[in-house]
Amino acid sequence: MRSMMIIGGDHLGQITKKLEGEGFKEVIHVSGRKAQMVKRDIPQKVDIILVLTDFINHNLSGVIKRKAQEQGIPIRFSKRSWSSIYHELHKKEHV
């Protein structure tokens, strides 16, 4: 079972269903609006993090990126559109 944490955006709409179609059985969504988000930990069960860049401030984005790297969790940055999200999920990592 794959799980994803999405940070940013108030509502995901159909994105959750489309992610299920991509094999993500659990989607944890956090709007990222509260200042306390900077202090929140990433759950151990998360396989990948998606940051919706058009709905999050730069400071929180940097904190989440650092925490993800510390825990060895892949992180992707995307606009809220499904085409952007799909592209990020299927993008090959440059090694």
C-alpha positions in Angstrom: 0.0 0.0 0.0 1.4 3.3 -1.0 0.7 6.5 0.9 1.2 10.2 0.0 1.2 13.3 2.1 -0.1 16.4 0.2 0.7 19.8 1.6 -1.1 22.9 0.4 -4.5 23.6 -1.0 -7.8 23.8 0.9 -9.6 21.2 -1.1 -8.3 18.5 -3.4 -11.5 17.7 -5.3 -11.0 14.8 -7.7 -7.3 14.6 -7.1 -7.6 12.0 -4.4 -9.6 9.7 -6.6 -7.1 10.1 -9.4 -4.2 9.3 -7.0 -6.0 6.1 -6.0 -6.0 5.2 -9.7 -2.2 5.7 -9.6 -1.9 3.2 -6.7 -2.0 5.5 -3.6 -4.4 3.9 -1.1 -3.9 6.5 1.6 -3.7 10.3 1.0 -3.0 12.5 4.0 -3.9 16.1 3.2 -2.7 19.1 5.2 -3.7 22.6 4.0 -0.5 24.2 5.2 -2.2 27.4 6.2 -1.5 27.2 10.0 1.8 28.5 11.3 2.1 25.3 13.4 2.7 23.3 10.3 6.4 24.2 10.5 6.5 22.1 13.8 4.5 19.1 12.5 6.3 15.9 11.8 5.9 13.8 8.7 4.2 10.4 9.6 6.5 7.4 9.2 4.1 5.6 6.9 4.3 8.3 4.1 6.0 7.0 0.9 6.1 10.4 -0.9 5.3 14.0 -0.3 3.6 16.3 -2.8 3.8 20.1 -2.2 1.2 22.2 -4.0 3.3 25.2 -4.8 0.5 27.6 -5.6 -1.0 27.2 -2.1 2.0 27.2 0.3 4.5 29.8 1.5 8.2 29.5 0.7 9.2 29.1 4.4 7.0 26.1 5.0 8.0 24.6 1.7 11.7 24.7 2.8 10.9 23.2 6.2 9.0 20.3 4.6 11.8 19.7 2.1 14.4 19.5 4.9 12.3 17.2 7.0 11.6 14.9 4.0 15.3 14.7 3.2 16.1 13.9 6.8 13.6 11.0 6.7 14.6 9.9 3.2 11.2 10.5 1.8 10.9 11.6 -1.8 9.3 15.0 -2.3 7.7 16.5 -5.4 6.6 20.1 -6.1 3.6 20.8 -8.4 0.8 23.2 -9.1 -2.6 21.9 -8.1 -3.6 20.9 -11.6 -3.9 17.1 -12.3 -1.7 17.3 -15.4 1.1 19.0 -13.3 0.7 16.4 -10.5 0.7 13.5 -12.9 3.8 14.8 -14.6 5.7 15.1 -11.3 4.7 11.6 -10.2 6.0 10.1 -13.4 9.1 12.2 -13.8 12.3 10.2 -13.7 14.9 11.3 -11.1 18.2 12.6 -12.5 21.0 10.8 -10.9 
